[in-house]
Amino acid sequence: MMIRTQISVDRELYERVREAARREGISIAELCRRSLAETLSRLPDEQPWMAYLGTVDGEPGDSATVDEVVYGRATP
């Protein structure tokens, strides 16, 4: 199922897109679909901070000293 959408571009970009689509022998819509798919394929699938999840080494009880280290007081 296709979903119709509308975008606005300046005249210079439109002319470049139109010419690129003509050279490729495809419609402007197809060029836009391909361009969007290519751009999205290069983006990470997960949130950027998720890439670091689980990469820090340590022991299970290490976080118990956070209050002491950060605030200078022991955890009750």
MITOR-168744 format. One line per 5 residues: their letters; for each residue x, y, z of N, C-alpha, C. Coordinates in steps of 0.2 Angstrom, whole numbers, plus 5000, padded with zeros to 4 digits. Layout:
N
A	X Y Z X Y Z X Y Z; ...
***
This chain:
76
MMIRT	5004 4994 5000 5000 5000 5000 5004 5006 5000; 5003 5011 4996 5007 5017 4995 5003 5022 4999; 5007 5027 5002 5004 5033 5006 5006 5039 5002; 5001 5043 5000 5003 5049 4996 5005 5054 5001; 5010 5058 4999 5013 5063 5003 5015 5069 4998
QISVD	5016 5075 5001 5018 5081 4997 5024 5084 5001; 5029 5086 4997 5034 5090 5000 5035 5096 4995; 5039 5101 4998 5040 5107 4995 5048 5108 4994; 5050 5109 4988 5057 5110 4987 5058 5117 4983; 5064 5120 4983 5065 5126 4979 5066 5124 4972
RELYE	5066 5129 4968 5066 5127 4960 5073 5124 4958; 5078 5126 4961 5085 5123 4959 5085 5116 4961; 5083 5114 4967 5083 5107 4969 5078 5103 4964; 5072 5106 4963 5067 5102 4959 5070 5101 4952; 5074 5106 4949 5077 5105 4942 5082 5099 4943
RVREA	5086 5099 4948 5091 5094 4949 5088 5087 4949; 5082 5087 4953 5079 5080 4954 5076 5078 4948; 5072 5083 4944 5069 5081 4938 5074 5078 4933; 5080 5081 4933 5085 5079 4928 5088 5072 4930; 5089 5071 4936 5092 5065 4939 5087 5059 4937
ARREG	5080 5061 4938 5075 5056 4937 5075 5054 4929; 5075 5059 4925 5075 5058 4918 5081 5054 4916; 5087 5055 4919 5093 5051 4917 5092 5044 4919; 5089 5043 4925 5088 5036 4927 5082 5032 4924; 5078 5036 4920 5072 5033 4917 5067 5032 4922
ISIAE	5066 5035 4927 5061 5034 4932 5058 5041 4934; 5052 5040 4938 5048 5046 4939 5052 5049 4945; 5050 5056 4946 5052 5059 4952 5050 5056 4959; 5044 5053 4959 5042 5050 4965 5046 5044 4966; 5048 5040 4961 5052 5034 4962 5059 5036 4964
LCRRS	5062 5041 4962 5068 5044 4964 5068 5046 4971; 5063 5049 4973 5062 5051 4980 5061 5045 4985; 5057 5040 4983 5057 5034 4987 5064 5030 4987; 5067 5030 4982 5074 5027 4982 5079 5031 4987; 5078 5037 4986 5083 5042 4990 5081 5041 4998
LAETL	5075 5041 4999 5073 5040 5006 5075 5033 5009; 5074 5028 5005 5076 5021 5007 5083 5021 5008; 5087 5024 5004 5094 5024 5004 5097 5027 5011; 5094 5033 5012 5096 5037 5018 5094 5034 5024; 5088 5031 5024 5086 5027 5030 5090 5021 5031
SRLPD	5092 5018 5026 5097 5012 5027 5103 5013 5030; 5105 5019 5030 5112 5021 5033 5111 5024 5040; 5105 5025 5042 5104 5027 5049 5103 5021 5054; 5106 5021 5060 5105 5016 5065 5098 5014 5066; 5096 5008 5067 5089 5006 5069 5087 5007 5076
EQPWM	5092 5008 5080 5091 5009 5087 5092 5016 5089; 5090 5018 5095 5092 5025 5098 5100 5025 5099; 5103 5030 5097 5110 5031 5098 5113 5028 5105; 5110 5030 5110 5112 5028 5117 5112 5021 5118; 5108 5017 5114 5107 5010 5115 5113 5006 5112
AYLGT	5117 5010 5108 5123 5006 5105 5128 5005 5111; 5128 5009 5116 5132 5009 5122 5130 5004 5128; 5124 5002 5127 5120 4998 5132 5124 4992 5133; 5126 4990 5139 5130 4984 5141 5137 4984 5139; 5140 4989 5137 5147 4989 5135 5152 4991 5141
VDGEP	5149 4993 5146 5153 4995 5152 5154 4989 5156; 5161 4987 5158 5162 4982 5162 5161 4984 5169; 5160 4979 5173 5159 4980 5181 5156 4974 5184; 5155 4975 5190 5152 4970 5195 5145 4972 5196; 5141 4967 5198 5134 4968 5199 5132 4974 5205
GDSAT	5137 4974 5210 5136 4978 5215 5139 4985 5215; 5142 4986 5209 5146 4992 5208 5142 4999 5209; 5135 4998 5207 5131 5004 5207 5129 5006 5214; 5130 5001 5219 5128 5002 5226 5132 5008 5229; 5138 5010 5226 5142 5015 5229 5141 5022 5226
VDEVV	5137 5022 5221 5136 5029 5217 5135 5035 5222; 5130 5034 5227 5129 5040 5232 5135 5042 5235; 5139 5037 5237 5145 5038 5241 5150 5042 5236; 5151 5040 5230 5156 5043 5225 5153 5049 5223; 5147 5050 5221 5144 5056 5218 5143 5061 5223
YGRAT	5140 5059 5229 5137 5064 5234 5141 5064 5240; 5146 5060 5241 5150 5059 5247 5147 5057 5253; 5141 5053 5252 5138 5050 5257 5136 5042 5256; 5136 5038 5261 5135 5031 5260 5127 5030 5259; 5126 5025 5255 5119 5023 5254 5116 5020 5261
P	5110 5022 5263 5107 5020 5269 5106 5012 5269
***
